[in-house]
Amino acid sequence: MRRVCLVGAGFISDAHAEAIRALPGSRLQAVIDPNREAAHRLSQKWGIPDVFESIEEALAADKFDCAHVLVPPNVHCRAALPILKAGKAGLL
């Protein structure tokens, strides 16, 4: 079972959550967003068990296998690089 992390809890995250739920062999495992309130709302809506405020915190917990990076373009590289350097797969 592939454990998927959503990096960013904004508007587009719902579309990704819905698509991931429909994929056999994948499950929503974590959400990362510095806006903890937004992250908790998303986790409650989609039943995502793990919530993190930072990528570093999520990587240290090792709760996901791949990530969907859903942040604004100006921080996309900053969010994606640590995930890729950690050997995780990513939808960038």
C-alpha positions in Angstrom: 0.0 0.0 0.0 1.5 3.3 -1.1 1.2 6.0 1.6 0.6 9.4 0.0 1.3 12.8 1.6 -0.3 16.0 0.4 2.1 19.0 0.7 -0.2 21.9 0.9 -3.8 22.0 2.2 -5.1 24.6 -0.2 -7.9 24.5 -2.8 -6.3 22.0 -5.2 -5.7 19.5 -2.4 -9.3 18.3 -2.5 -9.0 17.3 -6.1 -5.8 15.4 -5.4 -7.3 13.7 -2.3 -10.3 12.6 -4.3 -8.1 11.1 -7.1 -5.8 9.3 -4.6 -8.7 7.8 -2.8 -9.9 6.3 -6.2 -6.5 4.7 -6.8 -6.2 1.0 -5.8 -3.1 0.4 -3.7 -2.8 4.0 -2.4 -4.0 5.7 0.7 -3.9 9.2 2.0 -1.5 9.1 4.9 -0.3 12.7 5.7 -0.8 16.3 5.0 1.8 19.0 5.5 1.0 22.7 5.8 2.3 25.5 8.0 -1.3 26.5 8.5 -2.2 23.9 11.0 -5.8 24.8 11.0 -6.1 24.2 7.2 -4.1 21.0 7.5 -6.5 19.7 10.2 -9.6 20.6 8.2 -8.2 18.7 5.2 -7.2 15.7 7.4 -10.7 15.6 9.0 -12.5 15.9 5.6 -10.5 13.1 4.0 -9.6 10.9 7.0 -5.9 11.6 6.7 -4.2 10.4 9.9 -1.0 12.4 10.1 -0.7 16.2 10.1 2.6 18.0 10.0 3.6 21.7 9.9 6.8 21.2 8.0 8.4 18.9 5.5 11.3 18.3 7.8 8.9 17.1 10.6 7.1 14.8 8.2 10.3 13.3 6.8 11.6 12.7 10.3 8.4 10.8 11.1 8.8 8.7 7.9 5.0 8.3 7.5 4.8 8.5 3.7 6.2 6.9 0.6 5.4 9.6 -2.0 4.1 13.2 -2.0 1.9 15.4 -4.1 3.5 18.9 -3.9 0.6 21.3 -4.1 2.2 24.6 -3.0 2.4 27.9 -4.9 5.0 28.1 -7.7 7.2 30.4 -5.8 7.9 27.8 -3.0 7.5 24.7 -5.2 11.2 24.0 -5.4 11.8 24.6 -1.7 9.1 22.1 -0.9 10.0 19.4 -3.4 13.8 19.2 -3.0 13.9 17.8 0.5 11.3 15.2 -0.4 13.3 14.1 -3.5 16.6 14.2 -1.6 15.0 11.9 1.0 14.4 9.3 -1.8 10.6 9.8 -1.8 8.7 9.8 -5.0 6.8 12.9 -5.9 4.1 14.4 -8.1 5.6 17.7 -8.7 
